[in-house]
C-alpha cells in the first residue's frame, strides 16, 4: 500500500515484476477508483496481470469478499 502513495515509484516496480501478478479491488472502493487502478496495472505491469473488480465490495470489504477469488487464483498457480 505504501507504493500506491507514489505512482512513479510503483510504476517502476511493476515494470520490473516478473512473477504472476493478481490485483483485486472492490467495485465500490471508496479509497481508490477501481477503473483507474485496473487501467494503471494493465499499463505498468510487465507481466499480463490478473485483474479483478469484485462486485459490490468496498475498500475493506475486499478482505472479506475477495477470498474466493484470490484463493482459487493461488491454487491455480501452485497446481492444486
N, C-alpha and C positions, 0 to 999 in steps of 0.2 A: 504494500500500500504506500510505503514511503516513496517508491519510484513514481507513483502516479502524481506526485506533487511537482515533478519536474519533467514535463513532456519530452524535452530534448534528450534528457538522460535516459528515460525509459525507452525511447525510440532507438537509441544506440544499443541498449541492452537487448531489446527484442530483435534487432537486426543481426546480432551475433548468436542468438539462441538456436541451437541445432538439435534439440530434443523435441519429442511430441509436446505440443502446447495446447492446452484447453482453457478457454475462458467462458465462465458462466456469469450472467448478470440478470437480475430480475427486470422484467418488463416495466415494473412500477418503481424502479430505483429512484429514490429522491435525492441522492447524493451525486450520482453520475448519470449522464444521458446515455441510455443503453445503445441507441443507434450510433452515437459518436464513438463510444468505447469500442464497439464491434468493428466499425469502419477503420478506426485508428489501428486496431490489432491486425486487421487484414493488410493494411498498407505497410506497417512497420515490421511485421514478422517475416523472417527468412523462410521458415518452415510454414506450410499451409496449416494454420491453426484450426482446431475445432472451436467454433464459436456458437454459443447457445444463449438465447434470450429465454429465460424461464418465465412462463406466463403467470400473471397475477402476483408476482413476487416483488417485494421491496428490498431495500439495501440489506437490512439484517435478516430478512426472511430467506435470503439465499442460503443461509446456514441451515435452515430447517427444510426448505423445499428443494434444494439443489442436490441433495444426497443421491437420489435415484439416478440423476443424470451423470453426476461425477463418478459414482461408484461403478456404473456399467462401462464408462469410458476407461477407467483404470483397469477393470477386469479385462477388457478387450486388448489392452496393451501389454498385459503380463501373461496373456494366453490362458485365462481361466474360462 
